[in-house]
Amino acid sequence: MTLKYKIQSLFNKMFKISKVSLSLITINIIVFLIMTLCGGSQNIDVLVKFNAMNKILVYQGQWWRLICPTFIHIGFAHLLMNMYFLYIVGSIFENLYGSLRYLIIYIACGLMGNFVSYAFSNPYTISAGASTSLYGLFGLAIGLMIRYKDDKVLSSFGKSFLFIIVVNIFYSFLNPSIGVLGHFGGLLGGYLCSGIFPVLNKKMPKNKVIINICAFIIISILCILYGNLSVRYGLIK
């Protein structure tokens, strides 16, 4: 079986949506429909009511806003774009990592994205979207490229995402309405998770797992501490 054929077989899985990806898409669509019925997903009051990310509210103790925004979208176009990406790419990574690991990685990347957003974003910004978790999948792709150099199929598969990653990062900086901080955090979270969770039928050295777990925890704590300080002392305007 040639390298090209093996890589192609991975991409073919994109049309076979997996159970966790399907469940995530379903939840996001249901939440969007309920928000629409309650006044619209672009309505600030509705976004706040449905626990969109807001730095001040998180500082006041509403910590669930660090994960809830992953299931909220601002407008139909936002939902459509993210759910299409989740359908196409999410299933590939779910097949690579297994459903449980994939779900943990998805949530962890969403958290890391919102941790970074909490640390450095404007206190009055309202943000939401699955992009934090989806950029985490980009981080996984980078991890495949770097951590599995001896596996030509996995490393080549990771490299195949480079162009998409560069284009999305470039677009994020061009569009002021996009939460670049959350995207960067998700990307970082995905890369760290690639050093914690091995793909199916592979093993990750214990020392690397411990290092990446510690890095994830330390970065998360630092983001929370700096976020608290920035609200308390007005460090970010």
N, C-alpha and C positions, 0 to 999 in steps of 0.2 A: 504494500500500500504506500503510495507516494506521499511526500510531505504536503503537496498541494491538495491531494484528495482528502487527507486527514483534516486540514484546515477548513476545506469546503464543507466537510461533514459537520463541523462545529457550527458553521454559519447556517446550515440547513435547519438546525434546531430552532432558529429564530421564528419559524412558522409553526412550531409546535408549542403553544403557550403552556407553561407549567402551572401547577396548582397554586403556588404562593403568588406568582405574578398575576394570575387571574384573580385571586382573592384581593390583592392590593388594588388592582384596577377597579374591581367591583366596589370596594369600600370608598375609593376616591370619587367615583361617579355618584354613588348614593349620597355622600356628604355634599357634593356639588349641587345635586338636585334639591336637597333639603335647604341648603343656603339660598338657592334661587327662589324657592317658595317662601322663604323668610324675609325676602327683601333684596336679594341679589348678592352674588359673590364679590362684587366690586364695591359694595356698600361698607363703609368703614365700621359702622356700628355692628353690622352682621359679622364682619371679620373678627372684631373684638369678641363678640358673643360666642363665636365658634372657636375661640382660643388661638387666633393667629399670633405670630411672634411679635412681642413688643417688649422692649428692654425694661421699661419702667415697671410694667406689670409683673415681669419675671422677678425683678428686684424686690417687689412687694410680696413675693412668696408664691406666685403662681407658676411653679416650676414645670407643670405639665405643658406649658406653652413651648417648651424646648423639644417636644416630640409631636404634639398635635398639629403644628403647621405642616408637617410632612404629608398630611392627608387633606389639606385645604388648598384650593386654587382660586386665583383672582382672575375671573373671566373665562369664557369658554375656550378661547384660543390657548390660554395657559394650560388648561386641563388637557385639551386635545394633543398638544405638543408633547407634554410629559407622559401621557398615557400611551401614546404611539411609541415613544422611546422605550417605555417600560415593557411594552408588548414585544418589541423587536429585540432589545438587548437583554432585558431582565431574564427572559426564559433561558437564554444562552448561559448566563452565569449561574442560574438556578440548577441547570443540568451539570455544570462544572463542579459546583460546590455542594450540591444536595439542598433540599428544601429548607431544612432547619438552619444550617449554616448560612444559607443565603438570606433567610429572614432576619437572623441576628445581625448579619453584616449590613443589611438594608437599614435597620433601625439604628444601629451604631453610627452609620455614616450620617443619617439624619440628625442624630444628636450632636455629633462633632460639628456639623455644619452650623447648627444653631448655637452651639457653644461659642464658636468663633464669631458668629454674628452678634451674640450677646456681648462679647468682649469689646468689639470695635465699631459696632453700628451706632447710628444716631439714636438717641433715646426715644425720639418721637416717631420713628419709622415703624410701619406695620408691614410685616413680610410673611409669606406663606408659599408653599409649593413643595412638590416631591423632588425638586431639583437637587436639594442637598444630598438626598439618598442616591439619586441618579448619577450625580457627579462622583459619588463614591464608587460606582461601577467603573468609571474612568480610572479612578485610583487603583481598583483591582486589576484593570488591564495593564497599567504601568507596572504593578507588582508582578504580574505574570511575566512581563518582558524582562524584568530585572532579577527576580528571585528564581526563575526557572530557566536559566541560560542553557543548562545542559539538556533541556527538553525542547527540541526544535519546534514541535507542534505548538506547545503552550507559549513559548517565547515569541514565535512568529504570529500567533493569534493575538497576543498582547500588542505587538508592533502594528498590527492591522488597524488598531484604534487610534494611532498617533495623529493622523490627519484630522479625524473627527474631533479629537480632544483639542487640538490647536485651534481649529475653526470655532468651536464652542467657547473656548476661553477668550479668543479675540472678540467674538460677538458679545460676550458678557461685558467686556470693558467698553464696547462701543455704545451699548444700550444702557442708559442711566436708570431705567426702571428695573433692571435685573440686579438681584442681590449677589454681587460678586463675592462678598465675604462668606456667605453661606455656601456658595459653590466651591470656593477654595477650601473651606473647612471639610466639606463632603469629600473632596478629592483627597485631602490629607487623611481623612478617616478611612477611606477605601484602601489607600496604600498601606496604612498601618494594619488594617484587617487582613491584608494579603500576607502579612508576616505572622498573623495569629492563627488564621484558619487555612489549612492546606486544601487544595482541590481534592476531589474524591480520588482514592487510591494512591495518594501521595502523602508523604510525611514531612513535617516541618521540624527542624532541630529545636529542642526544648529551650536552649539559650536564646534563640531568635524569638520564639514565642513570648518568653518572659520579657525580653527587651521591648518588644512592640506593645505588649500589654501595659508595661510601666510607662512607656512613652504616651500611650493613649490616655491613661489615667492622669499623668502629670500635666499634659497639655490641657485636658478638660478642666482640671482644678485651677490651673493658672488663668484660663479664660474666664471661669466663674469669678475668681478673685478680682481680676482686672475689671470685669464687667461691673461688679459691685462697687469698686472704687470709682470707676468712671461715672456712675450714676450719682454716688454720694458726693463727689467733689467736682462734678461737672467737667470731667477731663475731655469729653467729646461733645462738641456742640452740633 
